[in-house]
Amino acid sequence: MQDAETISITMTSEQLRAVRESVALGEYASTSEVLRDAVRLWQRQREEHAERLNAIRARIRRSLDDPRPSLTLDQVDAHLEELFAEAEKSLKDAGRA
């Protein structure tokens, strides 16, 4: 195990009851183990959140760097209407098959 440090935390009585119950049920060997597991989960969630943000930032950057001209709202609406019409036609054709 890495160097360990003892800390003091404040929990609600409900939180503490849940931790103690988990230990009593044998899910964890100690309250420290419960809290270490909680911190690992928190760290993993933070990493996943950071990865999602980085992916979003990369998509934004690619979009901003895209050399193609921007579309007007009318152009987007027209394109979406074409896509919906094609999808509707495909569904109708599939129903006849």
Kinemage of the C-alpha trace (Angstrom):
@kinemage 1
@onewidth
@group {chain A} dominant
@subgroup {mainchain}
@vectorlist {calphas} color= white
{ca met a 1} P 0.000 0.000 0.000
{ca gln a 2} L 1.145 3.548 -0.652
{ca asp a 3} L 1.913 5.905 2.199
{ca ala a 4} L -1.279 6.394 4.162
{ca glu a 5} L -2.420 9.429 6.046
{ca thr a 6} L -5.166 9.612 8.617
{ca ile a 7} L -7.787 12.297 8.082
{ca ser a 8} L -10.951 13.325 9.836
{ca ile a 9} L -14.176 13.753 7.881
{ca thr a 10} L -17.674 14.813 8.773
{ca met a 11} L -20.577 12.734 7.476
{ca thr a 12} L -24.291 12.881 7.994
{ca ser a 13} L -25.724 10.245 10.291
{ca glu a 14} L -27.392 8.643 7.260
{ca gln a 15} L -24.092 8.410 5.390
{ca leu a 16} L -22.320 6.948 8.397
{ca arg a 17} L -25.143 4.466 8.930
{ca ala a 18} L -24.829 3.318 5.298
{ca val a 19} L -21.057 2.902 5.644
{ca arg a 20} L -21.352 0.937 8.888
{ca glu a 21} L -24.133 -1.218 7.433
{ca ser a 22} L -21.986 -2.053 4.435
{ca val a 23} L -19.177 -3.162 6.743
{ca ala a 24} L -21.581 -5.129 8.963
{ca leu a 25} L -22.936 -6.952 5.884
{ca gly a 26} L -19.402 -7.955 4.940
{ca glu a 27} L -19.344 -5.899 1.762
{ca tyr a 28} L -16.227 -4.163 3.065
{ca ala a 29} L -13.721 -5.075 5.756
{ca ser a 30} L -13.664 -1.614 7.320
{ca thr a 31} L -14.991 1.909 7.077
{ca ser a 32} L -11.628 2.938 5.661
{ca glu a 33} L -12.062 0.434 2.844
{ca val a 34} L -15.513 1.866 2.059
{ca leu a 35} L -14.118 5.375 1.886
{ca arg a 36} L -11.101 4.338 -0.211
{ca asp a 37} L -13.503 2.680 -2.656
{ca ala a 38} L -15.622 5.848 -2.728
{ca val a 39} L -12.556 7.970 -3.459
{ca arg a 40} L -11.467 5.595 -6.253
{ca leu a 41} L -14.928 5.901 -7.804
{ca trp a 42} L -14.805 9.682 -7.480
{ca gln a 43} L -11.363 9.751 -9.131
{ca arg a 44} L -12.585 7.538 -11.994
{ca gln a 45} L -15.640 9.774 -12.515
{ca arg a 46} L -13.420 12.864 -12.597
{ca glu a 47} L -11.151 11.221 -15.175
{ca glu a 48} L -14.123 10.201 -17.331
{ca his a 49} L -15.553 13.705 -17.050
{ca ala a 50} L -12.217 15.196 -18.112
{ca glu a 51} L -12.055 12.785 -21.063
{ca arg a 52} L -15.576 13.786 -22.156
{ca leu a 53} L -14.679 17.464 -21.913
{ca asn a 54} L -11.511 16.889 -23.930
{ca ala a 55} L -13.507 15.046 -26.605
{ca ile a 56} L -16.037 17.891 -26.749
{ca arg a 57} L -13.247 20.463 -26.971
{ca ala a 58} L -11.607 18.475 -29.783
{ca arg a 59} L -14.895 18.332 -31.708
{ca ile a 60} L -15.369 22.071 -31.251
{ca arg a 61} L -11.796 22.695 -32.403
{ca arg a 62} L -12.315 20.488 -35.498
{ca ser a 63} L -15.534 22.337 -36.242
{ca leu a 64} L -13.904 25.743 -35.873
{ca asp a 65} L -10.958 24.634 -38.022
{ca asp a 66} L -13.191 23.115 -40.725
{ca pro a 67} L -12.445 24.957 -43.974
{ca arg a 68} L -15.877 24.252 -45.456
{ca pro a 69} L -18.224 27.230 -45.506
{ca ser a 70} L -20.799 27.508 -42.752
{ca leu a 71} L -24.392 26.695 -43.622
{ca thr a 72} L -27.280 29.041 -43.120
{ca leu a 73} L -30.227 27.964 -41.011
{ca asp a 74} L -32.321 27.669 -44.174
{ca gln a 75} L -29.728 25.367 -45.736
{ca val a 76} L -29.670 23.173 -42.640
{ca asp a 77} L -33.476 23.019 -42.573
{ca ala a 78} L -33.604 22.074 -46.251
{ca his a 79} L -30.994 19.356 -45.794
{ca leu a 80} L -32.810 17.921 -42.780
{ca glu a 81} L -36.092 17.925 -44.699
{ca glu a 82} L -34.403 15.943 -47.483
{ca leu a 83} L -33.017 13.432 -44.974
{ca phe a 84} L -36.408 13.020 -43.286
{ca ala a 85} L -38.140 12.569 -46.637
{ca glu a 86} L -35.606 9.898 -47.646
{ca ala a 87} L -36.027 8.101 -44.314
{ca glu a 88} L -39.818 8.206 -44.609
{ca lys a 89} L -39.666 6.854 -48.165
{ca ser a 90} L -37.339 4.044 -47.013
{ca leu a 91} L -39.756 3.106 -44.239
{ca lys a 92} L -42.697 3.057 -46.650
{ca asp a 93} L -40.708 0.970 -49.173
{ca ala a 94} L -39.675 -1.460 -46.430
{ca gly a 95} L -43.323 -1.844 -45.413
{ca arg a 96} L -44.252 -2.971 -48.951
{ca ala a 97} L -41.475 -5.542 -49.136
